[in-house]
Structures are given as C-alpha cells and as structure tokens.
Amino acid sequence: MNIIHASLAAVALLVASGVHAQDAAAGKEVFAQCTVCHSIDGSNGAGPSLKGAVGRKVGSFEGFRYSRAMKSTAYSWDAKSLDTYLTNPAAAIPGNVMPFSGVADAQQRADLIAYLAMLK
C-alpha cells in the first residue's frame, strides 16, 4: 500500500469511527462560555483555573476548594475523560457541584479539548 492509499485509509477510518479533527482556535471560542467561572492564567474563580488541566489529576489544582466528589476521583484529565465529563458533568462525576449541563456537540467538545491541551 502506498502512502496515498494509507493516508486515505486512515482518513476513512477516522470518519467511520466518528473521530473529529480538533481545532484549538474553534475551541477557544467554545471556551468563552467557561470563562464565567474558569480562568486560564492560573488564578481560581468560582471554578479552578484550567491552565494545565490536561494531564492533571482531577480535583487537584492548588488553592481551589473542590467538592468531595471531585477530590475523590482517582484519574487525571485526558482527552477521553474530558470528553465524557464535558458531555454531562453530573453523570461523569456524580456529586460534583459544577452548575453546567455540558457541551452536547461532539465537534465543539473535541475543539475545546484541543484548546485546553494547549494551556500549559
């Protein structure tokens, strides 16, 4: 199989599996709805800063007072866990107190996660 056929096969597989290309610039626009509670500069507000969230243990940003549910969650944020959480926060981590119903659109979630991944 040559490179062109391999590339086309990979694209077809991604499309068939429902995986969407991520656009961090579009994710920044989606993030606008999060800025009511979350910063990207390391300061806490009503919610913790999301600077460096990807790869960080859930409920562990220094100086933020998390719910018991968030503090007892035993994994770190990655693309999969963020996608699940952003789809429906109350179902993903029952007992968390974030008053947000989620991002229904899969493409917007993928874009938002790409943007969050850039915030080191």
N, C-alpha and C positions, 0 to 999 in steps of 0.2 A: 504494500500500500504506500503510495507516495505521500508527500507532505500535504498536498491539497486535499486528497481524499481523507487523510487522517484528520485534518482540521474540520472538514465538512462533517465527518462522522462525530467529532467531539461537539460541534455546534448542535447537530441533530439530537444528540444525547441530552445536552443541557436543555434544549427546548422541550423535548419529550418528558423530561423529569420535572419540569416546572421551575427550574432554576432560572433566576433572572439576573441579568447583568446589573452590577451595582454602580450607581452614580453618586459619588460623595457630594458633588455640588447640589444635586437634587435633594440629597439627604440633609444638607444644611438648611434648605427651605422647609423640609418636614420638621426639622429640629426647632423651628421658630415657635411651634406650639408648646414645646418643652421648656422654653426659656422663662415661662411664668414661674416655674419652681426650680429649675436646674441651671447652673452656670457651666461654663467650660474653662473658667480661669482658675479653678482650684478653691473657690470660695463656696461655702454652703449657703443655701437659702431655705425655702420651705422643703426642698429636696436636696440631696447631696450633689456636689459637683460631679459632672460626668467626664471631666478631664481624666484620661487614663482608665476609664471604666472597663474597656475591653481587656481581658486578662486579669482583672482584679477580682478577688473573692467577693461574692455577694455580701452586702451589708458590712463593708469594712472600711469605707472612706473615713479617714481620721477626722474627728471633730463633729461628725453627724450623729444624731440620736436616732437610730433605726428601731423599727418595730421588732418585737421578739421573733416574728416570722422571718424577717429578712436576716437578722443576726444568726438564726439557727439554720439557714440554708447553707449546705455544705459543698457548693461548687463555685466556680469562677465564671464570670461573664465571657461567653464566646458567641460566635455568630448564631449557633443553634439555640443556646439558652436565651439570648436576647430576642431572637425571632419568636420563640414560644412566649416569653414574658410580654413583649410588645403587642402580641396578638390579643392577649387577655391577661393582664397583670393579676387580677383577683383569682383566676383559675390556676395560673402558673405557680404562684406562691400564696396559697390561702392564708389570710390573716395579715397580709401586708396592708399598709394604710395609704398607699398612693391613690388619690382620687382621680383615676384616669381609666377610661374604659378600654383603651387600646387603639392600635392602628390596624384597621381592617384590611387595607390594601397591601398585598404581599410585595409589590414593587416598591411602595413607599417604605415599608419596613426594611427591605434589602438596602435601599438607598440610605436610610437613616443609620443602619448598622455600619455601612461603609464610612459614613461621616464620623460616627463615634470611634471607629477604629483609627482614624487619623488624629484623634485628640490625645496626644502623648504628653 
